[in-house]
Amino acid sequence: MTTERSPSPALRWIGALVAGGGLGGAAAYALTQVLGPASSGLTGAWQANPVATGAIVAAPLLAALVAAVSGGGSARASQGAATVAPPRSAAPPPDRGEAALHLLALMQQEGRLVDFLEEDLGPYSDTQIGSAVRTVHSGCRAVFKERLDLAPILPGAEGATVTVERGFDPAAVRVTGNVRGEPPYQGVLRHPGWRSAAFRLPDTTGDRDHTILAPAEVEVL
């Protein structure tokens, strides 16, 4: 299949100038023939300076021709641009609020975490609370192991001596105690921190209400 190539803008302008000059000359000559004696001034001007006279007569014709050439190029460019398919927009990232609620729903499902946190523990003994905590811990830990890959920010045992180098990330490492001057700082590791290396949630239907952490249960008797 052959593709018709449109002339470049430079060639279109040159063609417009040549055509405009020719049209100017032809228009001036035609006026002298039509006007007859009344056109003696124009005839004299044409004979005295044909280039200037042709340019004056050709000016409006040339302007119209240039507008047509430019408009045609713009129309073709617009038409060509209209045929280009718009780029596909990237899929929107998952809503972080929905992801957090989904994770909380999973921990409620497996470890009854919401029930435990909403319960008033005052009336219960430490032994009773300890027994309940084992159930919550076991279920929530299973969710973490299945859905999250966690890694310590500063590897090492708590109580070990560590060095915080210059250029550390304050969001990742919190320096406390007797902090003076500029890093590096040497201190005792009180907590290694945690970083989520991966986060996996099961696919859900689009019409799911993410605010429902646990459905109400009704037993029909």
C-alpha positions as CSV (number, residue, x, y, z in Angstrom):
1,M,0.0,0.0,0.0
2,T,1.4,3.4,-1.0
3,T,1.2,6.4,1.2
4,E,0.8,9.9,-0.3
5,R,3.4,12.2,1.3
6,S,2.3,15.8,1.8
7,P,4.8,18.5,0.8
8,S,6.9,20.1,3.5
9,P,6.0,23.5,4.9
10,A,9.0,25.1,3.1
11,L,7.8,23.8,-0.3
12,R,4.3,25.0,0.4
13,W,5.5,28.5,1.2
14,I,7.7,28.7,-1.9
15,G,4.8,27.5,-4.1
16,A,2.6,30.2,-2.5
17,L,5.1,32.9,-3.2
18,V,5.6,31.9,-6.9
19,A,1.8,31.5,-7.4
20,G,1.2,34.9,-5.7
21,G,3.7,36.6,-7.9
22,G,2.1,35.1,-11.0
23,L,-1.3,36.0,-9.9
24,G,-0.2,39.6,-9.2
25,G,1.2,40.0,-12.6
26,A,-1.8,38.5,-14.3
27,A,-4.2,40.6,-12.2
28,A,-2.4,43.8,-13.1
29,Y,-2.4,43.0,-16.8
30,A,-6.1,42.1,-16.7
31,L,-7.0,45.3,-15.0
32,T,-5.2,47.3,-17.7
33,Q,-7.2,45.5,-20.4
34,V,-10.5,45.8,-18.6
35,L,-10.2,49.4,-17.5
36,G,-8.8,50.6,-20.8
37,P,-8.1,54.4,-20.9
38,A,-9.1,54.7,-17.2
39,S,-6.2,52.4,-16.4
40,S,-3.5,54.6,-17.9
41,G,-2.0,55.3,-14.5
42,L,-1.9,51.6,-13.7
43,T,-0.4,50.8,-17.2
44,G,2.3,53.4,-16.7
45,A,3.1,52.1,-13.3
46,W,3.3,48.6,-14.6
47,Q,5.6,49.6,-17.5
48,A,7.8,51.7,-15.1
49,N,8.1,49.2,-12.3
50,P,6.4,45.9,-13.0
51,V,7.8,44.2,-9.9
52,A,6.5,46.7,-7.4
53,T,3.1,47.1,-9.2
54,G,2.7,43.3,-9.3
55,A,3.6,43.0,-5.6
56,I,1.0,45.6,-4.7
57,V,-1.7,44.0,-6.7
58,A,-0.7,40.5,-5.6
59,A,-0.6,41.3,-1.9
60,P,-4.3,40.5,-1.1
61,L,-4.2,37.5,-3.4
62,L,-1.0,36.2,-1.9
63,A,-2.4,36.7,1.6
64,A,-5.5,34.6,0.7
65,L,-3.3,32.0,-0.9
66,V,-1.0,31.7,2.1
67,A,-4.0,31.4,4.4
68,A,-5.3,28.6,2.3
69,V,-2.0,26.8,2.3
70,S,-1.5,27.2,6.0
71,G,-5.0,26.3,6.8
72,G,-4.8,23.2,4.7
73,G,-1.6,22.1,6.4
74,S,-3.2,22.8,9.8
75,A,-6.3,20.9,8.8
76,R,-4.2,17.9,7.6
77,A,-2.2,18.0,10.8
78,S,-5.4,18.2,12.9
79,Q,-6.9,15.3,10.9
80,G,-3.7,13.3,11.3
81,A,-3.7,14.0,15.1
82,A,-7.3,13.0,15.4
83,T,-6.6,9.6,13.9
84,V,-3.9,8.8,16.5
85,A,-5.3,6.6,19.2
86,P,-4.9,8.2,22.7
87,P,-2.5,6.3,25.0
88,R,-4.1,3.9,27.4
89,S,-4.2,5.3,30.9
90,A,-2.5,3.2,33.5
91,A,-4.6,1.2,35.9
92,P,-5.2,3.1,39.1
93,P,-3.2,1.9,42.0
94,P,-5.2,0.1,44.7
95,D,-6.7,2.3,47.4
96,R,-4.4,2.2,50.5
97,G,-7.4,2.8,52.8
98,E,-9.2,-0.2,51.3
99,A,-6.0,-2.3,51.6
100,A,-5.7,-1.4,55.3
101,L,-9.3,-2.3,56.0
102,H,-9.0,-5.5,54.2
103,L,-5.9,-6.5,56.2
104,L,-7.8,-5.6,59.4
105,A,-10.7,-7.7,58.3
106,L,-8.4,-10.7,57.7
107,M,-6.9,-10.3,61.2
108,Q,-10.4,-10.2,62.7
109,Q,-11.4,-13.3,60.7
110,E,-8.4,-15.3,61.8
111,G,-7.5,-13.8,65.2
112,R,-10.6,-11.9,66.3
113,L,-8.3,-8.9,66.7
114,V,-11.1,-6.3,66.6
115,D,-13.2,-8.2,69.2
116,F,-10.1,-8.3,71.5
117,L,-9.3,-4.6,71.1
118,E,-13.0,-3.6,71.6
119,E,-13.3,-5.7,74.7
120,D,-13.1,-4.1,78.2
121,L,-10.4,-6.2,79.9
122,G,-10.9,-4.7,83.3
123,P,-13.2,-7.5,84.7
124,Y,-10.8,-10.3,83.6
125,S,-7.8,-11.7,85.4
126,D,-4.3,-11.7,83.8
127,T,-4.7,-15.5,83.4
128,Q,-7.9,-15.1,81.4
129,I,-6.4,-12.3,79.3
130,G,-3.2,-14.3,78.6
131,S,-5.3,-17.2,77.3
132,A,-7.2,-14.9,75.0
133,V,-4.0,-13.2,73.8
134,R,-2.7,-16.6,72.6
135,T,-5.6,-17.0,70.3
136,V,-5.3,-13.5,69.0
137,H,-1.6,-13.8,68.5
138,S,-1.8,-17.1,66.7
139,G,-4.5,-16.0,64.2
140,C,-3.0,-12.6,63.5
141,R,0.5,-14.0,63.1
142,A,-0.8,-16.5,60.5
143,V,-2.2,-13.6,58.5
144,F,1.1,-11.7,58.7
145,K,3.0,-14.8,57.5
146,E,0.7,-15.3,54.6
147,R,0.2,-11.7,53.5
148,L,3.3,-9.9,54.5
149,D,7.0,-10.3,54.0
150,L,8.7,-8.4,56.9
151,A,12.4,-7.6,57.3
152,P,14.2,-5.7,60.0
153,I,15.5,-2.3,59.1
154,L,18.6,-2.7,61.2
155,P,19.6,-6.3,61.5
156,G,20.9,-7.3,64.9
157,A,19.8,-8.4,68.3
158,E,18.3,-5.9,70.7
159,G,21.0,-4.5,73.0
160,A,23.7,-4.8,70.4
161,T,26.0,-1.8,69.6
162,V,25.2,-0.3,66.2
163,T,26.5,2.7,64.2
164,V,24.1,5.1,62.4
165,E,26.0,6.4,59.5
166,R,25.8,9.9,57.9
167,G,22.9,10.3,55.5
168,F,20.6,7.9,57.3
169,D,16.8,8.1,56.7
170,P,15.1,9.7,59.8
171,A,11.9,7.9,58.8
172,A,13.6,4.5,59.0
173,V,15.9,5.1,62.0
174,R,14.9,7.1,65.0
175,V,17.9,8.3,67.1
176,T,17.1,9.0,70.7
177,G,19.1,9.7,73.9
178,N,22.1,12.0,74.2
179,V,22.3,13.1,70.5
180,R,25.0,15.7,69.8
181,G,26.7,16.9,66.7
182,E,26.5,15.2,63.3
183,P,26.4,11.5,62.5
184,P,27.8,8.9,62.6
185,Y,26.2,8.0,65.9
186,Q,27.0,5.0,68.0
187,G,24.4,3.6,70.3
188,V,22.5,0.6,71.5
189,L,19.9,-1.0,69.3
190,R,16.6,-0.9,71.2
191,H,14.4,-2.1,68.3
192,P,15.4,-3.3,64.9
193,G,12.3,-1.8,63.2
194,W,10.3,-3.5,60.5
195,R,10.0,-2.9,56.8
196,S,7.3,-4.5,54.6
197,A,9.2,-6.2,51.6
198,A,5.9,-7.5,50.1
199,F,2.2,-7.1,50.6
200,R,-0.3,-9.6,49.2
201,L,-4.1,-9.3,49.4
202,P,-6.6,-11.7,47.7
203,D,-8.6,-10.3,44.8
204,T,-12.0,-9.0,45.7
205,T,-15.1,-8.0,43.7
206,G,-15.4,-4.4,42.8
207,D,-18.8,-4.0,44.7
208,R,-17.4,-5.3,48.0
209,D,-18.0,-2.9,51.0
210,H,-14.5,-2.6,52.4
211,T,-15.8,-0.9,55.6
212,I,-17.3,-4.3,56.7
213,L,-14.6,-5.8,58.9
214,A,-16.8,-8.7,60.1
215,P,-20.4,-9.5,59.2
216,A,-23.0,-9.7,61.9
217,E,-24.0,-13.3,62.6
218,V,-27.6,-14.3,63.3
219,E,-28.4,-17.9,64.3
220,V,-31.9,-18.9,63.4
221,L,-33.4,-21.2,66.2
